[in-house]
């Protein structure tokens, strides 16, 4: 096996940077009306400028394949490397210029200086560029190729021209542009980046060694989130199934859309994979010098930080590097353009580790990459903005002085990775993993798949309440039993207080059941399903043991479900079945009330008395509880 080294990085950004107030000058006004949601979306995503391969007449100034070719030429030009030595070209994009042939073929056609070579096209959304890089790096490592190009290019702006949306709207009938269609109009921009990958590092300057690349899809459990070619996310009808292309256009089947209600799952799945890599020892947070995270909006950065903080795996924000705010969200080219700017910043030092995290909303794919800096860095002029607020064209030294680029950590700083992990840190990370996996598997259950698809029925709701009742009735009982077996007064008091909060919840559930046409006697006398029997037996068994502190793991799962999911289910059920607030009050109440319980649990998880043995017991009990809870819900057909 050979090493794979990124020895040069090129870019192409079309035209001049375009500010927020200029966007509609290039994209046009839909039905001659300014957007009502533009400012709100831009405030959330934090993007200040971007690039378009369009002029103000909405004419395309560069093809996607041309932008990719210019980025390739830029990468080769920086090393004065001969194009006829390239033996593999891998190209990724979301939306190519042509339906056929493949994007790599069209890019190759824009590079007449190249020889006949092997091609590979990677199509997708934000991970398409990493797909190209992984193929190229793998071929280099295997010794099949010596000099490869991986390029990623995006040109979504031409999809957002006003004329494309006017076909979907009718101003006379009052039909407005759907938010899912318009959302991406203010999120995406154009650009291309390219890597030269070789089987040896540069003899001068720096190189980035590709340690590994991982890509994981969750399409088996989740619907499409970002899509084009259909008029809704069920994807049951293709744009080619319409009687004509005109009819498909009028239905909006050609437009690029985003189901924003699913976007928080992109972050959760990405962080779950991140934590699993930490568990496997492939990522050590304290060893990471630079984190390049492709979040499509500043809003999602906060969600990532929150999840990592809860898991005790946060990489300090001064190690984060992004140019989202100045180059925009360029989809699969974003990670290329981030690495290009960092590579030429003069701030990389030999031995530094760069961790790249690329979540994709298309149908929930996440990519991860670890790079190691090799060679001696050299200082260059930087053309873009670093982390926050540095003007375009400023020198790197000025950026460093403004703390826009994080300096290399002091060698006097303690090497935290060599210190033993605390029990609380272990516990927080493990419970975060258990929860994220539990939440992901919930979506695959038949009843919840129907809920998320809008196919949930009144009988489904009644069945859910019937099957939840035994667990709710017994909740206060097993918590009280566990409290009676606690020798620690503080834990006993905490458990007793929790039992008092729970003991009447089942009455609210019963009122909901009757309000939607259920019979009270029917729900009271309903038998437990197999999962409920198993869950009840396990928890009561644990509660009967001496000092059953491990039941904190059970409470973490059950209360977490109430705090994180119950309120969302209440909203979806209410909307789908056209119910009133008082008919979904049990689920809605737990969405708000269980937050206080979670706060008390967090205090216990971080307690000074926590030992590794106790932490491991809590984690195992959480794992068993999650598995049995899934079984309980799986039995609801």
Secondary structure, DSSP 8 states (H G I E B T S, - for coil): ----EEEEEEEE--SS-EEGGGHHHHH--BTTB--SSHHHHHHHH---EE--SB-TT--BSS-HHHHHHHHHHHHHHHHT--GGG--EEEEEESS-SSSSS-HHHHHHHT-TTS-S-EEEEEESSTTHHHHHHHHHHHHHHHTS-SEEEEEEEE--GGGG-HHHHHTT-BTTTTB---HHHHHGGGTB--EEEEEEEESS--SSSEEEEEEEEEEEE-TTTS--SEE-SSSSTT--S-GGGSSSHHHHHHTTTTS-EE-GGGHHHHHHHHHHHHHHHHHTTS--GGG-SEEEEE-SSHHHHHHHHHHHHHHT----GGGB---HHHH-B-GGGHHHHHHHHHHTSS---TT-EEEEEEEETTTTEEEEEEEEEEE--------S--SSS--TT--HHHHHHTTSS-----TTS--GGGS---HHHHHHHHHHHHHHHHHHHHTTSHHHHHHHHT---HHHHHHHHHHHHHHHHHHHHHHHHHHHT--SHHHHHHHHHHHHHHTTHHHHHHHHHHHTT--HHHHHS----HHHHHHHHHHHHHHTSTT-GGGHHHHHHHHHHIIIIIHHHHHHHHHHHT--GGGSHHHHHHHHHHHHHHHHHHHHHT-TT--HHHHHHHHHHHHHHHHHHHHHHHT--
